[in-house]
Amino acid sequence: MKGDSGYPLQPWLLTPIENAEPNSPEGRYTRQHILARNVIERCFGLLKQRFRYLLKQRVLHYTPQRAARICCLVLSYIT
């Protein structure tokens, strides 16, 4: 079973509500969930464009020194 098309179902994972009435609380929740998910997916796409080593192939496209600097930069934004 899946939480949605991209993630497995987990006890802590909030998922959209299928077939929710558009103007009900469930429908508004689902709409906001979808909008937030779209923003996150676009951010992931931009990060993968900018920092190519985040792609699934995990091939190092930079020298080890440059990759280390990029990793430190990304981690500093996350924390």
mmCIF file of the N, C-alpha and C atoms, coordinates in Angstrom:
data_MODEL
# 
_entry.id   MODEL 
# 
loop_
_atom_site.group_PDB 
_atom_site.id 
_atom_site.type_symbol 
_atom_site.label_atom_id 
_atom_site.label_alt_id 
_atom_site.label_comp_id 
_atom_site.label_asym_id 
_atom_site.label_entity_id 
_atom_site.label_seq_id 
_atom_site.pdbx_PDB_ins_code 
_atom_site.Cartn_x 
_atom_site.Cartn_y 
_atom_site.Cartn_z 
_atom_site.occupancy 
_atom_site.B_iso_or_equiv 
_atom_site.pdbx_formal_charge 
_atom_site.auth_seq_id 
_atom_site.auth_comp_id 
_atom_site.auth_asym_id 
_atom_site.auth_atom_id 
_atom_site.pdbx_PDB_model_num 
ATOM 1   N N  . MET A 1 1  ? 0.842   -1.181 0.000   1.00 0.00 ? 1  MET A N  1 
ATOM 2   C CA . MET A 1 1  ? 0.000   0.000  0.000   1.00 0.00 ? 1  MET A CA 1 
ATOM 3   C C  . MET A 1 1  ? 0.884   1.240  0.000   1.00 0.00 ? 1  MET A C  1 
ATOM 4   N N  . LYS A 1 2  ? 0.434   2.289  -0.631  1.00 0.00 ? 2  LYS A N  1 
ATOM 5   C CA . LYS A 1 2  ? 1.235   3.495  -0.755  1.00 0.00 ? 2  LYS A CA 1 
ATOM 6   C C  . LYS A 1 2  ? 0.532   4.678  -0.117  1.00 0.00 ? 2  LYS A C  1 
ATOM 7   N N  . GLY A 1 3  ? 1.361   5.641  0.359   1.00 0.00 ? 3  GLY A N  1 
ATOM 8   C CA . GLY A 1 3  ? 0.828   6.894  0.861   1.00 0.00 ? 3  GLY A CA 1 
ATOM 9   C C  . GLY A 1 3  ? 0.310   7.732  -0.300  1.00 0.00 ? 3  GLY A C  1 
ATOM 10  N N  . ASP A 1 4  ? 1.033   7.732  -1.378  1.00 0.00 ? 4  ASP A N  1 
ATOM 11  C CA . ASP A 1 4  ? 0.628   8.309  -2.658  1.00 0.00 ? 4  ASP A CA 1 
ATOM 12  C C  . ASP A 1 4  ? 1.575   7.727  -3.695  1.00 0.00 ? 4  ASP A C  1 
ATOM 13  N N  . SER A 1 5  ? 1.615   8.290  -4.886  1.00 0.00 ? 5  SER A N  1 
ATOM 14  C CA . SER A 1 5  ? 2.396   7.675  -5.952  1.00 0.00 ? 5  SER A CA 1 
ATOM 15  C C  . SER A 1 5  ? 3.896   7.687  -5.695  1.00 0.00 ? 5  SER A C  1 
ATOM 16  N N  . GLY A 1 6  ? 4.381   8.511  -4.767  1.00 0.00 ? 6  GLY A N  1 
ATOM 17  C CA . GLY A 1 6  ? 5.808   8.601  -4.572  1.00 0.00 ? 6  GLY A CA 1 
ATOM 18  C C  . GLY A 1 6  ? 6.347   8.024  -3.281  1.00 0.00 ? 6  GLY A C  1 
ATOM 19  N N  . TYR A 1 7  ? 5.485   7.743  -2.331  1.00 0.00 ? 7  TYR A N  1 
ATOM 20  C CA . TYR A 1 7  ? 5.971   7.337  -1.016  1.00 0.00 ? 7  TYR A CA 1 
ATOM 21  C C  . TYR A 1 7  ? 5.142   6.185  -0.454  1.00 0.00 ? 7  TYR A C  1 
ATOM 22  N N  . PRO A 1 8  ? 5.796   5.257  0.265   1.00 0.00 ? 8  PRO A N  1 
ATOM 23  C CA . PRO A 1 8  ? 5.045   4.168  0.884   1.00 0.00 ? 8  PRO A CA 1 
ATOM 24  C C  . PRO A 1 8  ? 4.224   4.679  2.071   1.00 0.00 ? 8  PRO A C  1 
ATOM 25  N N  . LEU A 1 9  ? 3.179   3.972  2.395   1.00 0.00 ? 9  LEU A N  1 
ATOM 26  C CA . LEU A 1 9  ? 2.328   4.354  3.515   1.00 0.00 ? 9  LEU A CA 1 
ATOM 27  C C  . LEU A 1 9  ? 3.077   4.134  4.827   1.00 0.00 ? 9  LEU A C  1 
ATOM 28  N N  . GLN A 1 10 ? 3.073   5.135  5.682   1.00 0.00 ? 10 GLN A N  1 
ATOM 29  C CA . GLN A 1 10 ? 3.712   5.078  6.992   1.00 0.00 ? 10 GLN A CA 1 
ATOM 30  C C  . GLN A 1 10 ? 2.736   5.631  8.021   1.00 0.00 ? 10 GLN A C  1 
ATOM 31  N N  . PRO A 1 11 ? 2.829   5.216  9.294   1.00 0.00 ? 11 PRO A N  1 
ATOM 32  C CA . PRO A 1 11 ? 1.903   5.722  10.317  1.00 0.00 ? 11 PRO A CA 1 
ATOM 33  C C  . PRO A 1 11 ? 1.969   7.242  10.497  1.00 0.00 ? 11 PRO A C  1 
ATOM 34  N N  . TRP A 1 12 ? 3.130   7.838  10.210  1.00 0.00 ? 12 TRP A N  1 
ATOM 35  C CA . TRP A 1 12 ? 3.309   9.270  10.410  1.00 0.00 ? 12 TRP A CA 1 
ATOM 36  C C  . TRP A 1 12 ? 3.092   10.086 9.137   1.00 0.00 ? 12 TRP A C  1 
ATOM 37  N N  . LEU A 1 13 ? 2.760   9.429  8.027   1.00 0.00 ? 13 LEU A N  1 
ATOM 38  C CA . LEU A 1 13 ? 2.637   10.096 6.728   1.00 0.00 ? 13 LEU A CA 1 
ATOM 39  C C  . LEU A 1 13 ? 1.211   10.582 6.504   1.00 0.00 ? 13 LEU A C  1 
ATOM 40  N N  . LEU A 1 14 ? 1.047   11.884 6.306   1.00 0.00 ? 14 LEU A N  1 
ATOM 41  C CA . LEU A 1 14 ? -0.269  12.440 5.981   1.00 0.00 ? 14 LEU A CA 1 
ATOM 42  C C  . LEU A 1 14 ? -0.475  12.363 4.478   1.00 0.00 ? 14 LEU A C  1 
ATOM 43  N N  . THR A 1 15 ? -1.594  11.814 4.067   1.00 0.00 ? 15 THR A N  1 
ATOM 44  C CA . THR A 1 15 ? -1.860  11.623 2.644   1.00 0.00 ? 15 THR A CA 1 
ATOM 45  C C  . THR A 1 15 ? -3.119  12.376 2.233   1.00 0.00 ? 15 THR A C  1 
ATOM 46  N N  . PRO A 1 16 ? -3.262  12.665 0.934   1.00 0.00 ? 16 PRO A N  1 
ATOM 47  C CA . PRO A 1 16 ? -4.504  13.276 0.460   1.00 0.00 ? 16 PRO A CA 1 
ATOM 48  C C  . PRO A 1 16 ? -5.681  12.321 0.672   1.00 0.00 ? 16 PRO A C  1 
ATOM 49  N N  . ILE A 1 17 ? -6.862  12.872 0.793   1.00 0.00 ? 17 ILE A N  1 
ATOM 50  C CA . ILE A 1 17 ? -8.067  12.064 0.976   1.00 0.00 ? 17 ILE A CA 1 
ATOM 51  C C  . ILE A 1 17 ? -8.729  11.887 -0.387  1.00 0.00 ? 17 ILE A C  1 
ATOM 52  N N  . GLU A 1 18 ? -8.854  10.645 -0.813  1.00 0.00 ? 18 GLU A N  1 
ATOM 53  C CA . GLU A 1 18 ? -9.449  10.368 -2.118  1.00 0.00 ? 18 GLU A CA 1 
ATOM 54  C C  . GLU A 1 18 ? -10.941 10.687 -2.115  1.00 0.00 ? 18 GLU A C  1 
ATOM 55  N N  . ASN A 1 19 ? -11.421 11.224 -3.212  1.00 0.00 ? 19 ASN A N  1 
ATOM 56  C CA . ASN A 1 19 ? -12.840 11.520 -3.435  1.00 0.00 ? 19 ASN A CA 1 
ATOM 57  C C  . ASN A 1 19 ? -13.435 12.457 -2.383  1.00 0.00 ? 19 ASN A C  1 
ATOM 58  N N  . ALA A 1 20 ? -12.645 13.366 -1.856  1.00 0.00 ? 20 ALA A N  1 
ATOM 59  C CA . ALA A 1 20 ? -13.155 14.322 -0.873  1.00 0.00 ? 20 ALA A CA 1 
ATOM 60  C C  . ALA A 1 20 ? -14.005 15.378 -1.589  1.00 0.00 ? 20 ALA A C  1 
ATOM 61  N N  . GLU A 1 21 ? -15.082 15.780 -0.967  1.00 0.00 ? 21 GLU A N  1 
ATOM 62  C CA . GLU A 1 21 ? -15.932 16.844 -1.519  1.00 0.00 ? 21 GLU A CA 1 
ATOM 63  C C  . GLU A 1 21 ? -15.116 18.129 -1.597  1.00 0.00 ? 21 GLU A C  1 
ATOM 64  N N  . PRO A 1 22 ? -15.186 18.863 -2.714  1.00 0.00 ? 22 PRO A N  1 
ATOM 65  C CA . PRO A 1 22 ? -14.321 20.032 -2.920  1.00 0.00 ? 22 PRO A CA 1 
ATOM 66  C C  . PRO A 1 22 ? -14.357 21.090 -1.811  1.00 0.00 ? 22 PRO A C  1 
ATOM 67  N N  . ASN A 1 23 ? -15.485 21.436 -1.272  1.00 0.00 ? 23 ASN A N  1 
ATOM 68  C CA . ASN A 1 23 ? -15.542 22.514 -0.277  1.00 0.00 ? 23 ASN A CA 1 
ATOM 69  C C  . ASN A 1 23 ? -15.676 22.014 1.161   1.00 0.00 ? 23 ASN A C  1 
ATOM 70  N N  . SER A 1 24 ? -15.486 20.734 1.361   1.00 0.00 ? 24 SER A N  1 
ATOM 71  C CA . SER A 1 24 ? -15.539 20.181 2.715   1.00 0.00 ? 24 SER A CA 1 
ATOM 72  C C  . SER A 1 24 ? -14.177 20.380 3.379   1.00 0.00 ? 24 SER A C  1 
ATOM 73  N N  . PRO A 1 25 ? -14.091 20.207 4.695   1.00 0.00 ? 25 PRO A N  1 
ATOM 74  C CA . PRO A 1 25 ? -12.774 20.278 5.350   1.00 0.00 ? 25 PRO A CA 1 
ATOM 75  C C  . PRO A 1 25 ? -11.774 19.283 4.743   1.00 0.00 ? 25 PRO A C  1 
ATOM 76  N N  . GLU A 1 26 ? -12.247 18.081 4.410   1.00 0.00 ? 26 GLU A N  1 
ATOM 77  C CA . GLU A 1 26 ? -11.379 17.084 3.797   1.00 0.00 ? 26 GLU A CA 1 
ATOM 78  C C  . GLU A 1 26 ? -10.901 17.538 2.414   1.00 0.00 ? 26 GLU A C  1 
ATOM 79  N N  . GLY A 1 27 ? -11.806 18.155 1.667   1.00 0.00 ? 27 GLY A N  1 
ATOM 80  C CA . GLY A 1 27 ? -11.456 18.657 0.337   1.00 0.00 ? 27 GLY A CA 1 
ATOM 81  C C  . GLY A 1 27 ? -10.446 19.788 0.402   1.00 0.00 ? 27 GLY A C  1 
ATOM 82  N N  . ARG A 1 28 ? -10.625 20.691 1.362   1.00 0.00 ? 28 ARG A N  1 
ATOM 83  C CA . ARG A 1 28 ? -9.667  21.794 1.521   1.00 0.00 ? 28 ARG A CA 1 
ATOM 84  C C  . ARG A 1 28 ? -8.307  21.265 1.961   1.00 0.00 ? 28 ARG A C  1 
ATOM 85  N N  . TYR A 1 29 ? -8.305  20.299 2.872   1.00 0.00 ? 29 TYR A N  1 
ATOM 86  C CA . TYR A 1 29 ? -7.057  19.670 3.300   1.00 0.00 ? 29 TYR A CA 1 
ATOM 87  C C  . TYR A 1 29 ? -6.344  19.038 2.106   1.00 0.00 ? 29 TYR A C  1 
ATOM 88  N N  . THR A 1 30 ? -7.086  18.280 1.302   1.00 0.00 ? 30 THR A N  1 
ATOM 89  C CA . THR A 1 30 ? -6.498  17.601 0.153   1.00 0.00 ? 30 THR A CA 1 
ATOM 90  C C  . THR A 1 30 ? -5.924  18.605 -0.835  1.00 0.00 ? 30 THR A C  1 
ATOM 91  N N  . ARG A 1 31 ? -6.647  19.679 -1.080  1.00 0.00 ? 31 ARG A N  1 
ATOM 92  C CA . ARG A 1 31 ? -6.168  20.721 -2.007  1.00 0.00 ? 31 ARG A CA 1 
ATOM 93  C C  . ARG A 1 31 ? -4.863  21.331 -1.502  1.00 0.00 ? 31 ARG A C  1 
ATOM 94  N N  . GLN A 1 32 ? -4.797  21.679 -0.227  1.00 0.00 ? 32 GLN A N  1 
ATOM 95  C CA . GLN A 1 32 ? -3.581  22.258 0.344   1.00 0.00 ? 32 GLN A CA 1 
ATOM 96  C C  . GLN A 1 32 ? -2.439  21.247 0.325   1.00 0.00 ? 32 GLN A C  1 
ATOM 97  N N  . HIS A 1 33 ? -2.744  19.995 0.579   1.00 0.00 ? 33 HIS A N  1 
ATOM 98  C CA . HIS A 1 33 ? -1.733  18.930 0.533   1.00 0.00 ? 33 HIS A CA 1 
ATOM 99  C C  . HIS A 1 33 ? -1.130  18.848 -0.856  1.00 0.00 ? 33 HIS A C  1 
ATOM 100 N N  . ILE A 1 34 ? -1.972  18.840 -1.869  1.00 0.00 ? 34 ILE A N  1 
ATOM 101 C CA . ILE A 1 34 ? -1.500  18.751 -3.255  1.00 0.00 ? 34 ILE A CA 1 
ATOM 102 C C  . ILE A 1 34 ? -0.647  19.957 -3.615  1.00 0.00 ? 34 ILE A C  1 
ATOM 103 N N  . LEU A 1 35 ? -1.096  21.154 -3.229  1.00 0.00 ? 35 LEU A N  1 
ATOM 104 C CA . LEU A 1 35 ? -0.319  22.362 -3.525  1.00 0.00 ? 35 LEU A CA 1 
ATOM 105 C C  . LEU A 1 35 ? 1.051   22.323 -2.851  1.00 0.00 ? 35 LEU A C  1 
ATOM 106 N N  . ALA A 1 36 ? 1.082   21.910 -1.587  1.00 0.00 ? 36 ALA A N  1 
ATOM 107 C CA . ALA A 1 36 ? 2.359   21.834 -0.866  1.00 0.00 ? 36 ALA A CA 1 
ATOM 108 C C  . ALA A 1 36 ? 3.273   20.785 -1.498  1.00 0.00 ? 36 ALA A C  1 
ATOM 109 N N  . ARG A 1 37 ? 2.716   19.656 -1.863  1.00 0.00 ? 37 ARG A N  1 
ATOM 110 C CA . ARG A 1 37 ? 3.517   18.600 -2.483  1.00 0.00 ? 37 ARG A CA 1 
ATOM 111 C C  . ARG A 1 37 ? 4.125   19.074 -3.793  1.00 0.00 ? 37 ARG A C  1 
ATOM 112 N N  . ASN A 1 38 ? 3.368   19.837 -4.574  1.00 0.00 ? 38 ASN A N  1 
ATOM 113 C CA . ASN A 1 38 ? 3.889   20.365 -5.835  1.00 0.00 ? 38 ASN A CA 1 
ATOM 114 C C  . ASN A 1 38 ? 5.084   21.280 -5.602  1.00 0.00 ? 38 ASN A C  1 
ATOM 115 N N  . VAL A 1 39 ? 5.000   22.129 -4.588  1.00 0.00 ? 39 VAL A N  1 
ATOM 116 C CA . VAL A 1 39 ? 6.104   23.030 -4.266  1.00 0.00 ? 39 VAL A CA 1 
ATOM 117 C C  . VAL A 1 39 ? 7.350   22.228 -3.893  1.00 0.00 ? 39 VAL A C  1 
ATOM 118 N N  . ILE A 1 40 ? 7.171   21.227 -3.048  1.00 0.00 ? 40 ILE A N  1 
ATOM 119 C CA . ILE A 1 40 ? 8.298   20.401 -2.615  1.00 0.00 ? 40 ILE A CA 1 
ATOM 120 C C  . ILE A 1 40 ? 8.929   19.668 -3.799  1.00 0.00 ? 40 ILE A C  1 
ATOM 121 N N  . GLU A 1 41 ? 8.111   19.100 -4.658  1.00 0.00 ? 41 GLU A N  1 
ATOM 122 C CA . GLU A 1 41 ? 8.639   18.376 -5.818  1.00 0.00 ? 41 GLU A CA 1 
ATOM 123 C C  . GLU A 1 41 ? 9.406   19.305 -6.748  1.00 0.00 ? 41 GLU A C  1 
ATOM 124 N N  . ARG A 1 42 ? 8.924   20.539 -6.931  1.00 0.00 ? 42 ARG A N  1 
ATOM 125 C CA . ARG A 1 42 ? 9.653   21.512 -7.756  1.00 0.00 ? 42 ARG A CA 1 
ATOM 126 C C  . ARG A 1 42 ? 10.993  21.861 -7.110  1.00 0.00 ? 42 ARG A C  1 
ATOM 127 N N  . CYS A 1 43 ? 10.999  22.021 -5.793  1.00 0.00 ? 43 CYS A N  1 
ATOM 128 C CA . CYS A 1 43 ? 12.261  22.305 -5.081  1.00 0.00 ? 43 CYS A CA 1 
ATOM 129 C C  . CYS A 1 43 ? 13.254  21.168 -5.275  1.00 0.00 ? 43 CYS A C  1 
ATOM 130 N N  . PHE A 1 44 ? 12.786  19.929 -5.145  1.00 0.00 ? 44 PHE A N  1 
ATOM 131 C CA . PHE A 1 44 ? 13.674  18.789 -5.372  1.00 0.00 ? 44 PHE A CA 1 
ATOM 132 C C  . PHE A 1 44 ? 14.238  18.824 -6.793  1.00 0.00 ? 44 PHE A C  1 
ATOM 133 N N  . GLY A 1 45 ? 13.393  19.148 -7.758  1.00 0.00 ? 45 GLY A N  1 
ATOM 134 C CA . GLY A 1 45 ? 13.846  19.231 -9.142  1.00 0.00 ? 45 GLY A CA 1 
ATOM 135 C C  . GLY A 1 45 ? 14.913  20.298 -9.333  1.00 0.00 ? 45 GLY A C  1 
ATOM 136 N N  . LEU A 1 46 ? 14.711  21.457 -8.724  1.00 0.00 ? 46 LEU A N  1 
ATOM 137 C CA . LEU A 1 46 ? 15.707  22.530 -8.827  1.00 0.00 ? 46 LEU A CA 1 
ATOM 138 C C  . LEU A 1 46 ? 17.020  22.136 -8.161  1.00 0.00 ? 46 LEU A C  1 
ATOM 139 N N  . LEU A 1 47 ? 16.940  21.503 -7.000  1.00 0.00 ? 47 LEU A N  1 
ATOM 140 C CA . LEU A 1 47 ? 18.159  21.047 -6.332  1.00 0.00 ? 47 LEU A CA 1 
ATOM 141 C C  . LEU A 1 47 ? 18.904  20.026 -7.183  1.00 0.00 ? 47 LEU A C  1 
ATOM 142 N N  . LYS A 1 48 ? 18.168  19.115 -7.802  1.00 0.00 ? 48 LYS A N  1 
ATOM 143 C CA . LYS A 1 48 ? 18.808  18.105 -8.639  1.00 0.00 ? 48 LYS A CA 1 
ATOM 144 C C  . LYS A 1 48 ? 19.426  18.725 -9.885  1.00 0.00 ? 48 LYS A C  1 
ATOM 145 N N  . GLN A 1 49 ? 18.821  19.786 -10.406 1.00 0.00 ? 49 GLN A N  1 
ATOM 146 C CA . GLN A 1 49 ? 19.405  20.495 -11.536 1.00 0.00 ? 49 GLN A CA 1 
ATOM 147 C C  . GLN A 1 49 ? 20.695  21.184 -11.124 1.00 0.00 ? 49 GLN A C  1 
ATOM 148 N N  . ARG A 1 50 ? 20.644  21.830 -9.980  1.00 0.00 ? 50 ARG A N  1 
ATOM 149 C CA . ARG A 1 50 ? 21.783  22.624 -9.513  1.00 0.00 ? 50 ARG A CA 1 
ATOM 150 C C  . ARG A 1 50 ? 22.910  21.742 -8.991  1.00 0.00 ? 50 ARG A C  1 
ATOM 151 N N  . PHE A 1 51 ? 22.555  20.701 -8.258  1.00 0.00 ? 51 PHE A N  1 
ATOM 152 C CA . PHE A 1 51 ? 23.541  19.818 -7.653  1.00 0.00 ? 51 PHE A CA 1 
ATOM 153 C C  . PHE A 1 51 ? 23.361  18.431 -8.248  1.00 0.00 ? 51 PHE A C  1 
ATOM 154 N N  . ARG A 1 52 ? 23.989  18.203 -9.394  1.00 0.00 ? 52 ARG A N  1 
ATOM 155 C CA . ARG A 1 52 ? 23.759  16.998 -10.187 1.00 0.00 ? 52 ARG A CA 1 
ATOM 156 C C  . ARG A 1 52 ? 24.063  15.708 -9.430  1.00 0.00 ? 52 ARG A C  1 
ATOM 157 N N  . TYR A 1 53 ? 24.900  15.762 -8.427  1.00 0.00 ? 53 TYR A N  1 
ATOM 158 C CA . TYR A 1 53 ? 25.236  14.534 -7.710  1.00 0.00 ? 53 TYR A CA 1 
ATOM 159 C C  . TYR A 1 53 ? 24.073  14.019 -6.875  1.00 0.00 ? 53 TYR A C  1 
ATOM 160 N N  . LEU A 1 54 ? 22.988  14.796 -6.741  1.00 0.00 ? 54 LEU A N  1 
ATOM 161 C CA . LEU A 1 54 ? 21.820  14.327 -6.014  1.00 0.00 ? 54 LEU A CA 1 
ATOM 162 C C  . LEU A 1 54 ? 20.940  13.403 -6.861  1.00 0.00 ? 54 LEU A C  1 
ATOM 163 N N  . LEU A 1 55 ? 21.258  13.277 -8.139  1.00 0.00 ? 55 LEU A N  1 
ATOM 164 C CA . LEU A 1 55 ? 20.470  12.409 -9.011  1.00 0.00 ? 55 LEU A CA 1 
ATOM 165 C C  . LEU A 1 55 ? 20.634  10.952 -8.594  1.00 0.00 ? 55 LEU A C  1 
ATOM 166 N N  . LYS A 1 56 ? 19.723  10.116 -9.038  1.00 0.00 ? 56 LYS A N  1 
ATOM 167 C CA . LYS A 1 56 ? 19.713  8.710  -8.626  1.00 0.00 ? 56 LYS A CA 1 
ATOM 168 C C  . LYS A 1 56 ? 20.989  7.958  -9.003  1.00 0.00 ? 56 LYS A C  1 
ATOM 169 N N  . GLN A 1 57 ? 21.663  8.346  -10.092 1.00 0.00 ? 57 GLN A N  1 
ATOM 170 C CA . GLN A 1 57 ? 22.849  7.609  -10.523 1.00 0.00 ? 57 GLN A CA 1 
ATOM 171 C C  . GLN A 1 57 ? 23.981  7.740  -9.507  1.00 0.00 ? 57 GLN A C  1 
ATOM 172 N N  . ARG A 1 58 ? 23.966  8.791  -8.712  1.00 0.00 ? 58 ARG A N  1 
ATOM 173 C CA . ARG A 1 58 ? 24.973  9.033  -7.678  1.00 0.00 ? 58 ARG A CA 1 
ATOM 174 C C  . ARG A 1 58 ? 26.396  8.982  -8.248  1.00 0.00 ? 58 ARG A C  1 
ATOM 175 N N  . VAL A 1 59 ? 26.564  9.463  -9.463  1.00 0.00 ? 59 VAL A N  1 
ATOM 176 C CA . VAL A 1 59 ? 27.877  9.557  -10.088 1.00 0.00 ? 59 VAL A CA 1 
ATOM 177 C C  . VAL A 1 59 ? 28.455  10.907 -9.719  1.00 0.00 ? 59 VAL A C  1 
ATOM 178 N N  . LEU A 1 60 ? 29.713  10.937 -9.335  1.00 0.00 ? 60 LEU A N  1 
ATOM 179 C CA . LEU A 1 60 ? 30.353  12.177 -8.927  1.00 0.00 ? 60 LEU A CA 1 
ATOM 180 C C  . LEU A 1 60 ? 30.686  12.993 -10.178 1.00 0.00 ? 60 LEU A C  1 
ATOM 181 N N  . HIS A 1 61 ? 30.034  14.143 -10.331 1.00 0.00 ? 61 HIS A N  1 
ATOM 182 C CA . HIS A 1 61 ? 30.246  15.004 -11.490 1.00 0.00 ? 61 HIS A CA 1 
ATOM 183 C C  . HIS A 1 61 ? 31.268  16.096 -11.190 1.00 0.00 ? 61 HIS A C  1 
ATOM 184 N N  . TYR A 1 62 ? 31.810  16.107 -9.986  1.00 0.00 ? 62 TYR A N  1 
ATOM 185 C CA . TYR A 1 62 ? 32.759  17.134 -9.565  1.00 0.00 ? 62 TYR A CA 1 
ATOM 186 C C  . TYR A 1 62 ? 33.964  16.468 -8.920  1.00 0.00 ? 62 TYR A C  1 
ATOM 187 N N  . THR A 1 63 ? 35.026  17.241 -8.748  1.00 0.00 ? 63 THR A N  1 
ATOM 188 C CA . THR A 1 63 ? 36.175  16.730 -8.007  1.00 0.00 ? 63 THR A CA 1 
ATOM 189 C C  . THR A 1 63 ? 35.732  16.482 -6.565  1.00 0.00 ? 63 THR A C  1 
ATOM 190 N N  . PRO A 1 64 ? 36.388  15.601 -5.854  1.00 0.00 ? 64 PRO A N  1 
ATOM 191 C CA . PRO A 1 64 ? 35.998  15.355 -4.463  1.00 0.00 ? 64 PRO A CA 1 
ATOM 192 C C  . PRO A 1 64 ? 36.005  16.629 -3.604  1.00 0.00 ? 64 PRO A C  1 
ATOM 193 N N  . GLN A 1 65 ? 36.952  17.519 -3.842  1.00 0.00 ? 65 GLN A N  1 
ATOM 194 C CA . GLN A 1 65 ? 37.015  18.758 -3.064  1.00 0.00 ? 65 GLN A CA 1 
ATOM 195 C C  . GLN A 1 65 ? 35.792  19.637 -3.334  1.00 0.00 ? 65 GLN A C  1 
ATOM 196 N N  . ARG A 1 66 ? 35.430  19.759 -4.588  1.00 0.00 ? 66 ARG A N  1 
ATOM 197 C CA . ARG A 1 66 ? 34.259  20.576 -4.946  1.00 0.00 ? 66 ARG A CA 1 
ATOM 198 C C  . ARG A 1 66 ? 32.981  19.926 -4.416  1.00 0.00 ? 66 ARG A C  1 
ATOM 199 N N  . ALA A 1 67 ? 32.876  18.616 -4.525  1.00 0.00 ? 67 ALA A N  1 
ATOM 200 C CA . ALA A 1 67 ? 31.694  17.904 -4.018  1.00 0.00 ? 67 ALA A CA 1 
ATOM 201 C C  . ALA A 1 67 ? 31.561  18.108 -2.515  1.00 0.00 ? 67 ALA A C  1 
ATOM 202 N N  . ALA A 1 68 ? 32.675  18.080 -1.802  1.00 0.00 ? 68 ALA A N  1 
ATOM 203 C CA . ALA A 1 68 ? 32.624  18.301 -0.350  1.00 0.00 ? 68 ALA A CA 1 
ATOM 204 C C  . ALA A 1 68 ? 32.112  19.698 -0.030  1.00 0.00 ? 68 ALA A C  1 
ATOM 205 N N  . ARG A 1 69 ? 32.552  20.691 -0.779  1.00 0.00 ? 69 ARG A N  1 
ATOM 206 C CA . ARG A 1 69 ? 32.064  22.065 -0.563  1.00 0.00 ? 69 ARG A CA 1 
ATOM 207 C C  . ARG A 1 69 ? 30.571  22.176 -0.834  1.00 0.00 ? 69 ARG A C  1 
ATOM 208 N N  . ILE A 1 70 ? 30.126  21.532 -1.911  1.00 0.00 ? 70 ILE A N  1 
ATOM 209 C CA . ILE A 1 70 ? 28.694  21.569 -2.243  1.00 0.00 ? 70 ILE A CA 1 
ATOM 210 C C  . ILE A 1 70 ? 27.884  20.892 -1.155  1.00 0.00 ? 70 ILE A C  1 
ATOM 211 N N  . CYS A 1 71 ? 28.362  19.738 -0.664  1.00 0.00 ? 71 CYS A N  1 
ATOM 212 C CA . CYS A 1 71 ? 27.649  19.035 0.410   1.00 0.00 ? 71 CYS A CA 1 
ATOM 213 C C  . CYS A 1 71 ? 27.539  19.909 1.645   1.00 0.00 ? 71 CYS A C  1 
ATOM 214 N N  . CYS A 1 72 ? 28.613  20.577 2.004   1.00 0.00 ? 72 CYS A N  1 
ATOM 215 C CA . CYS A 1 72 ? 28.583  21.449 3.175   1.00 0.00 ? 72 CYS A CA 1 
ATOM 216 C C  . CYS A 1 72 ? 27.590  22.583 2.967   1.00 0.00 ? 72 CYS A C  1 
ATOM 217 N N  . LEU A 1 73 ? 27.538  23.133 1.762   1.00 0.00 ? 73 LEU A N  1 
ATOM 218 C CA . LEU A 1 73 ? 26.606  24.212 1.452   1.00 0.00 ? 73 LEU A CA 1 
ATOM 219 C C  . LEU A 1 73 ? 25.168  23.732 1.583   1.00 0.00 ? 73 LEU A C  1 
ATOM 220 N N  . VAL A 1 74 ? 24.862  22.575 1.004   1.00 0.00 ? 74 VAL A N  1 
ATOM 221 C CA . VAL A 1 74 ? 23.505  22.027 1.070   1.00 0.00 ? 74 VAL A CA 1 
ATOM 222 C C  . VAL A 1 74 ? 23.124  21.744 2.520   1.00 0.00 ? 74 VAL A C  1 
ATOM 223 N N  . LEU A 1 75 ? 24.026  21.138 3.271   1.00 0.00 ? 75 LEU A N  1 
ATOM 224 C CA . LEU A 1 75 ? 23.738  20.821 4.671   1.00 0.00 ? 75 LEU A CA 1 
ATOM 225 C C  . LEU A 1 75 ? 23.544  22.071 5.506   1.00 0.00 ? 75 LEU A C  1 
ATOM 226 N N  . SER A 1 76 ? 24.260  23.144 5.188   1.00 0.00 ? 76 SER A N  1 
ATOM 227 C CA . SER A 1 76 ? 24.088  24.374 5.952   1.00 0.00 ? 76 SER A CA 1 
ATOM 228 C C  . SER A 1 76 ? 22.708  24.985 5.716   1.00 0.00 ? 76 SER A C  1 
ATOM 229 N N  . TYR A 1 77 ? 22.150  24.789 4.520   1.00 0.00 ? 77 TYR A N  1 
ATOM 230 C CA . TYR A 1 77 ? 20.789  25.288 4.243   1.00 0.00 ? 77 TYR A CA 1 
ATOM 231 C C  . TYR A 1 77 ? 19.734  24.446 4.940   1.00 0.00 ? 77 TYR A C  1 
ATOM 232 N N  . ILE A 1 78 ? 20.000  23.150 5.058   1.00 0.00 ? 78 ILE A N  1 
ATOM 233 C CA . ILE A 1 78 ? 19.023  22.235 5.646   1.00 0.00 ? 78 ILE A CA 1 
ATOM 234 C C  . ILE A 1 78 ? 18.931  22.435 7.158   1.00 0.00 ? 78 ILE A C  1 
ATOM 235 N N  . THR A 1 79 ? 20.064  22.663 7.807   1.00 0.00 ? 79 THR A N  1 
ATOM 236 C CA . THR A 1 79 ? 20.053  22.757 9.269   1.00 0.00 ? 79 THR A CA 1 
ATOM 237 C C  . THR A 1 79 ? 19.869  24.161 9.754   1.00 0.00 ? 79 THR A C  1 
# 
